[in-house]
Amino acid sequence: MKSKFYTFLIASSNEGRVRRVRVPHSIVHLLVLLAVVGGVTVFAAMTSYSRMLWKVTNYNELRTEKATLQKQYTRLQAVVTDTNQRLSSLQSLATDVAMTYGIIRFRQTPFGLSEGPAGAEAEHQRSLEQFDFLKKNATAIALASEGLRLMPGSSLADLAFTPSMWPVQGRITGSFGDRLDPFSGEGAFHAGVDISSSYGDAVRTAADGLVVAVETRPGYGRVVVVDHGFGTSTWYGHLSGFTTRVGAQVKRGEVIGYVGTSGRASGPHVHYEVRVLRLWCL
């Protein structure tokens, strides 16, 4: 059987001659096959190289992110350690204040004076009790740390931070409890007592404490709130002006404002409240 050929004509521009080149079909097919295989190989190599570059880039980004997270974790560990140290110091200070001045006798204290069930759950519960104790008694602890002397006594009434005097001298015109609202004429609960006095008379704090609010509130008008620690605070409403500021440490009898008619007031008087969030057992 005769072989089949492809004939290629090659013309030379210099000599003007035309040459014929005969190439067997099998050689042409082989060259085409090699070209296709080569192209596929080059494409596969480029694809593999691109994927490798992408993986290297992702790996470098992950390493950078890991290093950043490691630094953040180290900083957080330092913050947690510092916070734990501060909490331990506050716990010791709170215990010293409570036990030294006879303020509290613990039935079950948050500071481990009584035995309890062991384990992570019990430790978590003790931590919550410690936090609750510090939060409710922060003012008294702060006052003690600033050098204010808390005189020990047989009852809370003997302590300087227990409200035990009237803010002004005057006649009580509104009692504590249910009453008829002077504006609406309907029954309403009165959370304090109203003490009538002359406009501009000095209003004095009922006990040592820390001023936590000097502002205007609906109903109360201009009001001062003094935190006396251990869940006790006093409110002085309907004032005409202030003589104190938030964060000020005040002592019993110190002037904090003046009698007025701000808020829902039908005449010059002081709305006086004593709020007790919680009392620890004595």
C-alpha positions in Angstrom: 0.0 0.0 0.0 1.3 3.4 -1.0 2.1 5.9 1.7 0.2 9.1 1.7 2.0 12.4 1.9 1.3 16.0 2.6 3.0 18.3 0.0 4.2 21.7 1.2 5.4 24.3 -1.3 8.2 26.6 -0.1 9.0 29.6 -2.2 12.3 31.6 -2.0 12.0 35.3 -2.5 15.7 35.7 -3.3 16.0 33.1 -6.0 12.5 32.9 -7.1 12.5 29.1 -6.9 9.7 26.9 -5.4 10.5 23.8 -3.5 8.2 21.0 -2.7 8.5 19.1 0.6 6.6 15.9 1.0 5.8 14.9 4.6 4.1 11.6 5.4 0.7 11.7 7.1 2.1 9.9 10.2 4.8 12.5 10.8 2.2 15.4 10.6 -0.2 13.6 12.9 2.6 12.9 15.4 3.7 16.6 15.3 0.1 17.7 15.9 -0.3 15.3 18.8 3.0 16.5 20.4 1.8 20.1 20.1 -1.5 19.3 21.8 0.3 17.3 24.6 2.8 20.1 25.0 0.0 22.7 25.3 -1.9 20.7 27.8 1.3 20.2 29.8 2.1 23.9 29.8 -1.4 24.8 30.9 -1.4 22.2 33.7 2.0 23.5 34.9 0.8 27.1 34.9 -2.4 26.1 36.8 -0.4 24.2 39.4 2.0 27.1 39.9 -0.9 29.5 40.3 -2.5 27.3 43.0 0.9 27.0 44.7 1.2 30.8 44.8 -2.4 31.1 46.2 -1.6 28.6 48.9 1.6 30.3 49.9 -0.2 33.6 50.1 -2.9 32.1 52.3 -0.3 30.5 54.5 1.5 33.7 55.0 -1.8 35.5 55.9 -2.6 32.7 58.4 0.8 33.0 60.0 0.4 36.8 60.3 -3.1 36.4 61.8 -1.8 33.7 64.2 0.9 36.1 65.4 -1.6 38.9 65.9 -4.0 36.6 67.9 -1.0 35.4 70.0 -0.1 39.0 70.9 -3.8 39.7 71.7 -4.0 36.6 73.9 -0.8 37.6 75.7 -2.2 41.1 76.4 -5.6 39.6 77.6 -3.7 37.2 79.9 -1.9 40.2 81.4 -5.2 42.1 81.9 -6.9 39.1 83.5 -3.9 38.6 85.9 -4.0 42.3 86.8 -7.8 42.2 87.3 -7.6 39.1 89.5 -5.0 40.8 91.6 -7.2 43.9 92.0 -10.2 41.7 92.9 -8.1 39.9 95.5 -7.1 43.3 97.0 -10.7 44.5 97.1 -11.8 41.2 98.7 -9.2 41.6 101.4 -10.1 45.3 102.0 -13.8 44.5 102.1 -13.3 41.8 104.6 -11.1 43.9 106.8 -13.6 46.8 106.8 -16.5 44.5 107.5 -14.9 42.5 110.3 -12.8 45.3 111.9 -15.7 47.7 112.4 -18.3 45.0 113.2 -20.4 46.0 110.3 -21.3 42.5 109.1 -21.4 39.1 110.6 -21.6 36.6 107.8 -24.0 33.8 107.9 -22.4 32.5 104.8 -19.8 34.9 103.6 -18.6 35.2 100.0 -15.0 35.1 101.2 -14.8 31.5 102.4 -15.5 31.9 106.2 -17.9 28.9 106.0 -17.4 25.6 104.3 -19.3 24.8 101.1 -19.4 22.1 98.4 -16.2 21.7 96.5 -15.9 21.9 92.7 -16.0 24.3 89.8 -19.7 25.1 90.4 -19.2 26.1 94.0 -16.2 28.2 93.1 -18.2 30.0 90.5 -21.0 30.6 93.0 -18.5 32.1 95.5 -17.1 34.4 92.8 -20.6 35.7 92.1 -21.2 36.3 95.8 -17.9 38.1 96.1 -18.8 40.4 93.1 -22.2 41.1 94.5 -20.8 41.9 97.9 -18.2 44.3 96.5 -20.7 46.0 94.2 -23.2 46.6 97.0 -20.6 47.8 99.5 -18.2 49.7 97.1 -19.0 53.1 98.6 -18.3 52.1 102.2 -15.1 50.4 101.2 -14.0 53.5 99.2 -14.7 55.8 102.1 -12.7 53.5 104.4 -9.8 53.4 101.9 -9.8 57.3 101.8 -9.2 57.4 105.5 -12.7 58.2 106.8 -13.2 56.5 110.1 -16.2 54.2 110.4 -17.0 54.2 114.1 -18.0 50.7 115.3 -21.3 50.3 117.2 -23.8 47.8 118.3 -26.3 48.7 115.5 -26.4 50.3 112.1 -28.0 53.4 113.6 -24.8 54.2 115.4 -22.7 54.3 112.2 -21.8 57.5 110.5 -23.0 56.3 107.1 -26.5 55.3 108.3 -29.2 58.1 107.7 -30.2 59.4 111.1 -31.0 63.0 110.7 -33.6 65.1 108.8 -32.3 67.0 105.8 -34.3 70.2 106.8 -36.3 71.3 109.8 -40.0 71.6 109.0 -43.4 70.0 109.0 -44.1 66.7 107.2 -46.7 67.4 104.6 -46.6 64.1 102.8 -46.1 60.7 104.4 -44.6 57.5 103.1 -47.0 55.0 101.5 -50.3 55.1 99.6 -51.9 58.5 99.3 -53.9 60.7 96.9 -51.8 62.3 94.3 -52.1 66.1 94.7 -52.0 66.7 91.0 -54.2 63.9 89.6 -56.4 63.2 92.7 -55.9 59.5 92.2 -54.3 56.9 94.5 -50.6 56.7 94.2 -47.6 55.3 96.2 -45.4 57.9 97.8 -41.8 56.6 98.0 -40.6 59.1 100.6 -41.7 61.9 102.9 -42.3 65.6 102.0 -40.8 68.1 104.5 -42.1 71.6 104.2 -39.6 74.4 104.6 -38.9 77.9 103.4 -37.6 78.4 99.8 -33.8 78.5 99.7 -33.2 76.8 103.1 -30.1 74.6 103.2 -30.6 70.9 102.6 -28.2 68.7 104.5 -27.2 65.1 103.9 -28.5 62.6 106.5 -25.3 60.6 106.8 -21.7 60.2 105.4 -21.6 59.0 101.8 -20.7 59.5 98.2 -22.7 61.7 95.9 -23.7 59.6 92.9 -26.2 61.8 91.1 -26.7 65.6 90.8 -29.3 66.0 88.1 -32.9 66.8 87.1 -35.3 63.9 86.9 -39.0 63.8 86.0 -41.2 64.2 89.0 -38.2 64.8 91.4 -37.0 68.0 89.7 -33.5 68.9 90.8 -32.4 65.9 92.9 -29.2 64.8 94.7 -28.6 61.1 95.4 -26.1 60.1 98.1 -24.8 56.5 98.4 -24.0 55.4 101.9 -22.8 52.0 101.1 -24.2 48.5 102.0 -27.2 49.1 99.7 -28.4 52.3 101.4 -28.9 55.6 99.6 -30.8 58.8 100.2 -32.6 61.0 97.7 -33.3 64.7 98.1 -35.8 66.1 95.5 -37.5 69.4 94.4 -34.3 71.4 95.1 -33.8 74.9 93.8 -30.0 74.6 93.5 -27.0 72.4 94.2 -23.8 72.9 96.3 -22.2 69.5 95.5 -21.1 67.4 92.6 -21.0 63.8 91.5 -18.1 61.9 93.2 -18.0 64.2 96.2 -17.5 62.6 99.6 -19.9 64.2 102.0 -20.4 63.9 105.8 -23.6 64.0 107.9 -25.0 67.5 108.1 -23.1 68.8 105.1 -25.1 71.2 102.8 -25.8 69.6 99.4 -28.5 71.9 98.0 -31.4 74.3 98.7 -35.1 73.9 99.2 -37.1 74.6 96.0 -40.2 73.8 94.0 -38.7 72.1 90.9 -40.4 69.0 89.5 -43.9 68.0 90.6 -44.1 70.2 93.7 -47.1 72.3 94.9 -44.9 74.4 97.2 -41.4 74.7 98.6 -40.4 71.4 100.3 -37.9 68.6 100.2 -38.9 65.1 99.0 -36.7 62.8 101.2 -36.3 59.1 100.5 -34.2 56.4 102.1 -33.6 53.4 99.8 -32.3 50.1 101.0 -31.4 47.6 98.3 -30.3 44.9 100.6 -29.3 44.4 104.2 -26.9 41.7 105.2 -27.8 39.7 108.3 -26.2 40.9 111.5 
